[in-house]
Amino acid sequence: MSNRNYRARRMLVALAMLATIVTLDPAGAAAADQAKVPIKDFMYQSTSLTVKSGTTVTWTNNDDEPHTVISDTGAFRSSALDTNETFSYKFDKPGVYPYHCSIHPRMVATIVVE
């Protein structure tokens, strides 16, 4: 196996492991129709987040570099978010919504709407 394939496989395993982590803001736990995804250390801190239909998800950039939140299917698209800026989207339809940062393509995550 080439070194490149080995690194790619390791990255996929790491992403699969991270996909099992769901981080909700404790203050948002009382509001079932809201969820927060911090952006920190060039990662969406919730790489896989499951929410109910009707939930508004808010991303906040906590890095010193700009980031975007871009749906892979075109459902939503933020502009470049500077430090402490936010982007929100209300998920009205059940489904799986993969997304990424257009500036840093290795930043990927998924919202699952039930």
GROMACS elastic network, one bead per residue, 0.5 to 0.9 nm:
[ bonds ]
;  ai    aj funct       b0    kb
    1     4     6  0.82441   500
    1     5     6  0.63461   500
    1     6     6  0.64379   500
    2     5     6  0.52416   500
    2     6     6  0.61790   500
    2     7     6  0.86664   500
    3     6     6  0.50181   500
    3     7     6  0.61670   500
    3     8     6  0.85697   500
    4     7     6  0.51885   500
    4     8     6  0.61449   500
    4     9     6  0.85860   500
    5     9     6  0.60291   500
    5    10     6  0.85007   500
    6     9     6  0.51384   500
    6    10     6  0.61565   500
    6    11     6  0.86100   500
    7    10     6  0.50215   500
    7    11     6  0.61171   500
    7    12     6  0.86532   500
    8    11     6  0.50468   500
    8    12     6  0.62712   500
    8    13     6  0.87096   500
    9    12     6  0.50972   500
    9    13     6  0.62583   500
    9    14     6  0.86224   500
   10    13     6  0.51095   500
   10    14     6  0.61463   500
   10    15     6  0.85942   500
   11    14     6  0.50458   500
   11    15     6  0.60979   500
   11    16     6  0.85482   500
   12    15     6  0.50481   500
   12    16     6  0.60893   500
   12    17     6  0.85765   500
   13    16     6  0.50694   500
   13    17     6  0.62165   500
   13    18     6  0.86230   500
   14    17     6  0.50975   500
   14    18     6  0.61654   500
   14    19     6  0.85683   500
   15    19     6  0.60092   500
   15    20     6  0.89452   500
   15    47     6  0.80911   500
   15   108     6  0.87973   500
   15   109     6  0.89696   500
   16    19     6  0.50345   500
   16    20     6  0.70404   500
   17    20     6  0.57365   500
   17    21     6  0.76353   500
   18    21     6  0.54457   500
   18    22     6  0.86145   500
   18    46     6  0.83110   500
   18    47     6  0.63440   500
   18    48     6  0.77179   500
   19    22     6  0.76052   500
   19    46     6  0.78388   500
   19    47     6  0.52646   500
   19    49     6  0.82769   500
   19   109     6  0.77439   500
   19   110     6  0.81760   500
   20    47     6  0.79435   500
   20    48     6  0.66031   500
   20    49     6  0.87947   500
   21    45     6  0.87206   500
   21    46     6  0.66043   500
   21    47     6  0.69309   500
   21    48     6  0.65833   500
   21    49     6  0.79760   500
   22    45     6  0.82182   500
   22    46     6  0.52956   500
   22    47     6  0.71094   500
   22    48     6  0.59589   500
   22    49     6  0.54138   500
   22    50     6  0.77198   500
   23    26     6  0.89275   500
   23    36     6  0.81271   500
   23    37     6  0.74129   500
   23    38     6  0.88667   500
   23    45     6  0.68341   500
   23    46     6  0.52396   500
   23    47     6  0.85650   500
   23    48     6  0.85929   500
   23    49     6  0.73877   500
   24    27     6  0.84842   500
   24    28     6  0.69664   500
   24    29     6  0.69442   500
   24    35     6  0.62186   500
   24    36     6  0.60849   500
   24    37     6  0.72586   500
   24    46     6  0.78233   500
   24    49     6  0.83717   500
   25    28     6  0.51751   500
   25    29     6  0.65743   500
   25    35     6  0.69203   500
   25    36     6  0.58834   500
   25    37     6  0.78858   500
   25    38     6  0.87736   500
   26    29     6  0.52207   500
   26    30     6  0.79572   500
   27    30     6  0.66077   500
   27    31     6  0.79405   500
   28    31     6  0.51598   500
   28    32     6  0.72143   500
   28    33     6  0.85866   500
   28    34     6  0.62381   500
   28    35     6  0.60958   500
   28    36     6  0.73493   500
   29    32     6  0.62516   500
   29    34     6  0.80630   500
   29    35     6  0.78191   500
   30    33     6  0.88690   500
   30    34     6  0.88341   500
   31    34     6  0.56555   500
   31    35     6  0.80230   500
   32    35     6  0.75687   500
   32    51     6  0.84027   500
   32    52     6  0.79590   500
   32    55     6  0.72152   500
   33    51     6  0.82038   500
   33    52     6  0.73927   500
   33    53     6  0.82906   500
   33    54     6  0.63016   500
   33    56     6  0.60872   500
   33    57     6  0.84515   500
   34    51     6  0.85907   500
   34    54     6  0.86416   500
   34    55     6  0.52086   500
   34    57     6  0.57911   500
   34    58     6  0.76622   500
   34    90     6  0.87031   500
   35    49     6  0.88313   500
   35    51     6  0.77436   500
   35    55     6  0.70474   500
   35    56     6  0.63266   500
   35    58     6  0.63147   500
   35    59     6  0.87162   500
   36    46     6  0.85954   500
   36    56     6  0.84822   500
   36    57     6  0.55706   500
   36    59     6  0.58471   500
   36    60     6  0.76556   500
   36    88     6  0.89262   500
   37    44     6  0.65285   500
   37    45     6  0.61004   500
   37    46     6  0.58406   500
   37    47     6  0.87850   500
   37    49     6  0.86142   500
   37    57     6  0.71764   500
   37    58     6  0.61043   500
   37    60     6  0.65118   500
   37    61     6  0.88972   500
   38    43     6  0.84729   500
   38    44     6  0.61784   500
   38    45     6  0.54822   500
   38    46     6  0.74643   500
   38    58     6  0.82632   500
   38    59     6  0.56265   500
   38    61     6  0.62977   500
   38    62     6  0.66679   500
   39    42     6  0.67642   500
   39    43     6  0.56878   500
   39    45     6  0.58062   500
   39    46     6  0.85700   500
   39    59     6  0.68096   500
   39    60     6  0.58063   500
   39    62     6  0.54730   500
   39    63     6  0.67400   500
   39    67     6  0.81588   500
   40    43     6  0.54935   500
   40    44     6  0.65779   500
   40    45     6  0.65786   500
   40    60     6  0.87296   500
   40    61     6  0.67462   500
   40    62     6  0.51981   500
   40    63     6  0.53232   500
   41    44     6  0.83745   500
   41    45     6  0.86757   500
   41    62     6  0.81027   500
   41    63     6  0.63841   500
   42    45     6  0.89912   500
   42    63     6  0.71521   500
   42    65     6  0.84758   500
   42    67     6  0.82641   500
   42   104     6  0.78360   500
   42   106     6  0.87542   500
   42   107     6  0.67430   500
   43    46     6  0.83334   500
   43    47     6  0.79650   500
   43   106     6  0.85717   500
   43   107     6  0.56272   500
   43   108     6  0.77015   500
   43   109     6  0.87171   500
   44    47     6  0.57748   500
   44    59     6  0.83718   500
   44    61     6  0.89848   500
   44   100     6  0.88853   500
   44   107     6  0.68407   500
   44   108     6  0.72220   500
   44   109     6  0.66828   500
   45    48     6  0.88888   500
   45   109     6  0.89014   500
   46    49     6  0.59282   500
   46   109     6  0.71881   500
   46   110     6  0.82996   500
   46   111     6  0.88927   500
   47   107     6  0.89520   500
   47   108     6  0.69356   500
   47   110     6  0.60096   500
   47   111     6  0.81113   500
   48    98     6  0.89423   500
   48   109     6  0.57889   500
   48   111     6  0.58574   500
   48   112     6  0.73593   500
   49   109     6  0.82742   500
   49   110     6  0.64366   500
   49   112     6  0.60728   500
   49   113     6  0.84805   500
   50   110     6  0.85412   500
   50   111     6  0.58936   500
   50   113     6  0.58595   500
   50   114     6  0.72546   500
   51    54     6  0.84433   500
   51    55     6  0.64044   500
   51    56     6  0.89279   500
   51    57     6  0.86905   500
   51    91     6  0.84653   500
   51   111     6  0.73925   500
   51   112     6  0.62651   500
   51   113     6  0.50600   500
   51   114     6  0.62677   500
   52    55     6  0.58603   500
   52    91     6  0.81621   500
   52    92     6  0.86005   500
   52    94     6  0.78381   500
   52   112     6  0.83873   500
   52   113     6  0.54583   500
   53    56     6  0.89019   500
   53    90     6  0.84983   500
   53    91     6  0.58534   500
   53    92     6  0.50305   500
   53    93     6  0.58235   500
   53    94     6  0.59091   500
   53   113     6  0.56354   500
   53   114     6  0.57420   500
   54    90     6  0.62248   500
   54    91     6  0.53761   500
   54    93     6  0.75424   500
   54   113     6  0.86936   500
   55    89     6  0.83647   500
   55    90     6  0.56066   500
   55    91     6  0.55457   500
   55    92     6  0.71500   500
   55   113     6  0.83991   500
   56    88     6  0.64874   500
   56    89     6  0.54192   500
   56    91     6  0.61133   500
   56    92     6  0.86872   500
   57    87     6  0.82782   500
   57    88     6  0.54875   500
   57    89     6  0.55016   500
   57    90     6  0.62619   500
   57    91     6  0.75836   500
   58    86     6  0.65368   500
   58    87     6  0.55586   500
   58    89     6  0.66370   500
   58    90     6  0.87730   500
   59    69     6  0.79056   500
   59    85     6  0.83688   500
   59    86     6  0.54214   500
   59    87     6  0.52897   500
   59    88     6  0.63134   500
   59    89     6  0.88469   500
   60    81     6  0.80182   500
   60    83     6  0.81056   500
   60    84     6  0.59891   500
   60    85     6  0.57823   500
   60    87     6  0.67493   500
   60    88     6  0.89104   500
   61    64     6  0.81543   500
   61    65     6  0.83759   500
   61    66     6  0.74261   500
   61    67     6  0.69043   500
   61    68     6  0.87911   500
   61    81     6  0.63274   500
   61    82     6  0.65573   500
   61    83     6  0.53475   500
   61    84     6  0.51661   500
   61    85     6  0.57775   500
   61    86     6  0.64851   500
   61    87     6  0.88488   500
   62    65     6  0.86115   500
   62    82     6  0.84905   500
   62    83     6  0.56015   500
   62    84     6  0.55541   500
   62    85     6  0.81549   500
   63    66     6  0.72662   500
   63    67     6  0.83181   500
   63    82     6  0.79908   500
   63    83     6  0.57487   500
   63    84     6  0.78607   500
   64    82     6  0.73295   500
   64    83     6  0.54844   500
   64    84     6  0.88167   500
   65    81     6  0.85083   500
   65    82     6  0.66040   500
   65    83     6  0.68093   500
   66    80     6  0.57706   500
   66    81     6  0.51993   500
   66    83     6  0.67299   500
   66   103     6  0.78711   500
   67    78     6  0.89958   500
   67    79     6  0.83376   500
   67    80     6  0.54232   500
   67    81     6  0.52790   500
   67    82     6  0.69689   500
   67    83     6  0.88199   500
   67   101     6  0.59705   500
   67   102     6  0.75481   500
   67   103     6  0.62655   500
   67   104     6  0.73565   500
   68    77     6  0.76887   500
   68    78     6  0.56936   500
   68    79     6  0.60108   500
   68    81     6  0.59307   500
   68    87     6  0.87981   500
   68   100     6  0.74440   500
   68   102     6  0.60494   500
   68   103     6  0.68264   500
   68   104     6  0.84712   500
   69    76     6  0.78127   500
   69    77     6  0.59096   500
   69    78     6  0.52683   500
   69    79     6  0.76973   500
   69    80     6  0.81240   500
   69    81     6  0.85104   500
   69    87     6  0.77760   500
   69    99     6  0.65575   500
   69   100     6  0.58567   500
   69   101     6  0.53402   500
   69   102     6  0.75306   500
   70    73     6  0.86192   500
   70    74     6  0.74051   500
   70    75     6  0.82998   500
   70    76     6  0.61511   500
   70    78     6  0.62553   500
   70    79     6  0.87257   500
   70    98     6  0.86570   500
   70    99     6  0.52858   500
   70   100     6  0.53343   500
   70   101     6  0.60429   500
   70   102     6  0.67625   500
   71    74     6  0.51184   500
   71    75     6  0.56259   500
   71    76     6  0.52740   500
   71    77     6  0.61299   500
   71    97     6  0.67213   500
   71    98     6  0.60821   500
   71   100     6  0.66292   500
   71   101     6  0.89690   500
   72    75     6  0.77090   500
   72    76     6  0.86388   500
   72    97     6  0.73364   500
   72    98     6  0.56597   500
   72    99     6  0.50684   500
   72   100     6  0.70380   500
   73    76     6  0.81443   500
   73    97     6  0.73712   500
   73    98     6  0.75676   500
   73    99     6  0.80565   500
   74    77     6  0.70938   500
   75    97     6  0.80281   500
   76    89     6  0.71539   500
   76    99     6  0.88734   500
   77    87     6  0.89365   500
   78    81     6  0.75433   500
   78    87     6  0.63133   500
   78    88     6  0.84726   500
   79    87     6  0.83532   500
   80   102     6  0.89141   500
   80   103     6  0.84284   500
   81    84     6  0.77987   500
   81    85     6  0.53895   500
   81    86     6  0.66600   500
   81    87     6  0.76524   500
   82    85     6  0.54901   500
   82    86     6  0.84711   500
   83    86     6  0.87935   500
   91    94     6  0.76677   500
   91   113     6  0.70010   500
   92   113     6  0.81946   500
   93   113     6  0.69300   500
   93   114     6  0.80349   500
   94   112     6  0.74527   500
   95   111     6  0.83006   500
   95   112     6  0.59309   500
   95   113     6  0.51551   500
   95   114     6  0.67555   500
   96   110     6  0.69388   500
   96   111     6  0.59805   500
   96   113     6  0.62923   500
   96   114     6  0.88128   500
   97   109     6  0.85482   500
   97   110     6  0.54894   500
   97   111     6  0.50048   500
   97   112     6  0.61930   500
   97   113     6  0.78746   500
   98   108     6  0.74098   500
   98   109     6  0.58501   500
   98   111     6  0.62937   500
   98   112     6  0.84177   500
   99   107     6  0.85376   500
   99   108     6  0.58173   500
   99   109     6  0.55519   500
   99   110     6  0.59499   500
   99   111     6  0.79980   500
  100   103     6  0.88404   500
  100   104     6  0.79240   500
  100   105     6  0.62711   500
  100   106     6  0.75673   500
  100   107     6  0.55135   500
  100   109     6  0.63640   500
  100   110     6  0.85803   500
  101   104     6  0.52423   500
  101   105     6  0.54659   500
  101   106     6  0.75753   500
  101   107     6  0.55670   500
  101   108     6  0.68286   500
  102   105     6  0.55561   500
  102   107     6  0.84686   500
  103   107     6  0.88144   500
  104   107     6  0.58101   500
  104   108     6  0.89521   500
  105   108     6  0.70988   500
